[in-house]
Amino acid sequence: MAETAEVVFVDGVRTPFGRAGEKGMYWQTRADDLAVKAIIGLLERNPQVPKDRIDEVAIAATTQQGDQGLTLGRTTALLAGLPNSVPGFAIDRMCAGAMTSVTTTGSGIAFGAYDLVIAGGVEHMGRHPMGFNADPNPRFMSEKLVSAEALNMGSTAERIHDRFPALTKERSDRFALRSQQKVAAAYAAEKIQPDLIPVAIRSAAGWGLATVDEAPRPETTMEGLASLRTPFRAHGRVTAGNSSGLNDGATACLLASGDTARELGLTPKMRLVSFAFAGVEPEVMGLGPVPSTEKALRKAGLTITDIGLFELNEAFAVQVLSFLDHFGIDDEDPRVNEYGGAIALGHPLASSGVRLMNQLARQFGEHPEVRYGLTAMCIGLGQGGTVIWENPNWVGNKGKGRK
Ligand SMILES: CC(C)(COP(=O)(O)OP(=O)(O)OC[C@H]1O[C@@H](n2cnc3c(N)ncnc32)[C@H](O)[C@@H]1OP(=O)(O)O)[C@@H](O)C(=O)NCCC(=O)NCCS
């Protein structure tokens, strides 16, 4: 039995994220075409990758129906012009779909089954609204396996506010404001744009090109946030301003074994160290990243103080704050979501995991003093997922031939 292979993140891209719905920029764009665009863009950026060397294409989606169904990994591979010999499959772990595409195919690389893979996800929440056509087993309710509120993500966020009185609405709003400000600053500094693949879009006005995210609201103020309705509970604390929104978008990344990357002259942006998924009570699903992070750290033999950069999916401000409080990290710690997060950029569910990785990869390039970073996210029905990465640019790695 061969020893485990090194797994590296070579490159990652995404489409700009749109606002879901009839007024959103992708209303007339198919879901699978978003994923195809991301894959084509990824391959064009890495022309030295022989297409017939790709061993697997894993694409996630939460609602796998219609133009978002039909075994996305295979259909998008064919539509993206990969040879017939390249296989593919679809993945679903709700919000952590793309993250699971990465951990599953990355595990295949570690095992020696694959040399090169494409992993990503797509969610067109306009064409496929969250929970549409879902038919939860009645036993969930009749046997009280979960409360009805567990199936509504906003309600689970309200419950985190209930559970931890220190997590006030004011803190959630301030975190949301900072996310908007950081995204605006990252855009101004051209940190986001390099990993975006433009998408041709059609609207009543004719053809156009989506080149930037549609959801950010740089004009956000604390006063504006304070005035918003709380749609999940009367007099609640969770609003459209301190939640991620409803979005359309796709992501794709290229993973390789360390040997294959060296053979093809690919420069890794990150090295996979460990990953873990964990379950929590579905009623407070946003707490999921706490146990998944503890597990991933344990598997890596690291502690939270070893982590120099965090990319935490901002499904809701309150659940990110619960993570920060648990690990004793300040709300405004500069290591956390340096370029902002899903509250501003949007969260097209099954695509977001690779968006986090793209941002961490770019930050690794700018922070050679940082050795380890992590990407983490909460997942519907009470789960969390965490992936820990090592920075190949870390100053301590220089001269070790790892890069
Ligand atoms: C919260 C939610 C219900 C809001 O949906 P929505 O009402 O369609 O959201 P909108 O973007 O229209 O925003 C609602 C209002 O808030 C305003 N608003 C939103 N963000 C704002 C901000 N940062 N500053 C000021 N106003 C803001 C909008 O302008 C809009 O105002 P209007 O009603 O006067 O037009 C929806 O985004 C949601 O369900 N989010 C969670 C998604 C989710 O569960 N994902 C999975 C996570 S596990």
The ligand as an SDF file (V2000), in Angstrom:
LIG
                    3D

 48 50  0  0  0  0  0  0  0  0999 V2000
  -33.0370   37.3040    4.9260 C   0  0  0  0  0  0  0  0  0  0  0  0
  -33.7980   37.0650    3.6380 C   0  0  0  0  0  0  0  0  0  0  0  0
  -35.1600   36.3900    3.9450 C   0  0  0  0  0  0  0  0  0  0  0  0
  -34.0390   38.4210    2.9810 C   0  0  0  0  0  0  0  0  0  0  0  0
  -34.6200   38.2100    1.7500 O   0  0  0  0  0  0  0  0  0  0  0  0
  -35.1980   39.4310    0.9010 P   0  0  0  0  0  0  0  0  0  0  0  0
  -36.2840   40.0960    1.6760 O   0  0  0  0  0  0  0  0  0  0  0  0
  -35.4950   38.9390   -0.4520 O   0  0  0  0  0  0  0  0  0  0  0  0
  -33.9170   40.3670    0.8750 O   0  0  0  0  0  0  0  0  0  0  0  0
  -33.6970   41.7620    0.2070 P   0  0  0  0  0  0  0  0  0  0  0  0
  -32.3590   41.7760   -0.4160 O   0  0  0  0  0  0  0  0  0  0  0  0
  -34.8740   42.1260   -0.6470 O   0  0  0  0  0  0  0  0  0  0  0  0
  -33.6340   42.7170    1.4530 O   0  0  0  0  0  0  0  0  0  0  0  0
  -34.7980   43.0530    2.2130 C   0  0  0  0  0  0  0  0  0  0  0  0
  -34.7600   44.5420    2.4980 C   0  0  0  0  0  0  0  0  0  0  0  0
  -33.6040   44.8100    3.2810 O   0  0  0  0  0  0  0  0  0  0  0  0
  -32.8180   45.8040    2.6550 C   0  0  0  0  0  0  0  0  0  0  0  0
  -31.4000   45.5210    2.9150 N   0  0  0  0  0  0  0  0  0  0  0  0
  -30.7660   44.3530    2.7430 C   0  0  0  0  0  0  0  0  0  0  0  0
  -29.4640   44.4930    3.0870 N   0  0  0  0  0  0  0  0  0  0  0  0
  -29.3030   45.7720    3.4890 C   0  0  0  0  0  0  0  0  0  0  0  0
  -28.2090   46.5120    3.9640 C   0  0  0  0  0  0  0  0  0  0  0  0
  -26.9930   45.9650    4.0890 N   0  0  0  0  0  0  0  0  0  0  0  0
  -28.4040   47.8030    4.3040 N   0  0  0  0  0  0  0  0  0  0  0  0
  -29.6170   48.3810    4.1790 C   0  0  0  0  0  0  0  0  0  0  0  0
  -30.7070   47.7170    3.7130 N   0  0  0  0  0  0  0  0  0  0  0  0
  -30.5460   46.4330    3.3850 C   0  0  0  0  0  0  0  0  0  0  0  0
  -33.1620   45.7030    1.1920 C   0  0  0  0  0  0  0  0  0  0  0  0
  -32.8930   46.9140    0.5110 O   0  0  0  0  0  0  0  0  0  0  0  0
  -34.6310   45.3960    1.2320 C   0  0  0  0  0  0  0  0  0  0  0  0
  -35.3330   46.6030    1.4520 O   0  0  0  0  0  0  0  0  0  0  0  0
  -36.7820   46.8330    0.7810 P   0  0  0  0  0  0  0  0  0  0  0  0
  -37.6590   45.7790    1.3590 O   0  0  0  0  0  0  0  0  0  0  0  0
  -37.1070   48.2170    1.2080 O   0  0  0  0  0  0  0  0  0  0  0  0
  -36.5540   46.6630   -0.6910 O   0  0  0  0  0  0  0  0  0  0  0  0
  -32.9980   36.1650    2.6670 C   0  0  0  0  0  0  0  0  0  0  0  0
  -31.8720   36.8600    2.1960 O   0  0  0  0  0  0  0  0  0  0  0  0
  -32.5630   34.8790    3.3130 C   0  0  0  0  0  0  0  0  0  0  0  0
  -33.3820   33.9530    3.4750 O   0  0  0  0  0  0  0  0  0  0  0  0
  -31.2640   34.7730    3.6850 N   0  0  0  0  0  0  0  0  0  0  0  0
  -30.7330   33.5810    4.3030 C   0  0  0  0  0  0  0  0  0  0  0  0
  -30.3420   32.5900    3.2540 C   0  0  0  0  0  0  0  0  0  0  0  0
  -30.0140   31.2550    3.8540 C   0  0  0  0  0  0  0  0  0  0  0  0
  -30.6970   30.7480    4.7260 O   0  0  0  0  0  0  0  0  0  0  0  0
  -28.9470   30.6330    3.3760 N   0  0  0  0  0  0  0  0  0  0  0  0
  -28.4990   29.3980    3.8850 C   0  0  0  0  0  0  0  0  0  0  0  0
  -27.6550   29.6300    5.0560 C   0  0  0  0  0  0  0  0  0  0  0  0
  -27.4000   28.1480    5.9630 S   0  0  0  0  0  0  0  0  0  0  0  0
  1  2  1  0
  2  3  1  0
  2  4  1  0
  2 36  1  0
  4  5  1  0
  5  6  1  0
  6  7  2  0
  6  8  1  0
  6  9  1  0
  9 10  1  0
 10 11  2  0
 10 12  1  0
 10 13  1  0
 13 14  1  0
 14 15  1  0
 15 16  1  0
 15 30  1  0
 16 17  1  0
 17 18  1  0
 17 28  1  0
 18 19  1  0
 18 27  1  0
 19 20  2  0
 20 21  1  0
 21 22  1  0
 21 27  2  0
 22 23  1  0
 22 24  2  0
 24 25  1  0
 25 26  2  0
 26 27  1  0
 28 29  1  0
 28 30  1  0
 30 31  1  0
 31 32  1  0
 32 33  2  0
 32 34  1  0
 32 35  1  0
 36 37  1  0
 36 38  1  0
 38 39  2  0
 38 40  1  0
 40 41  1  0
 41 42  1  0
 42 43  1  0
 43 44  2  0
 43 45  1  0
 45 46  1  0
 46 47  1  0
 47 48  1  0
M  END
$$$$
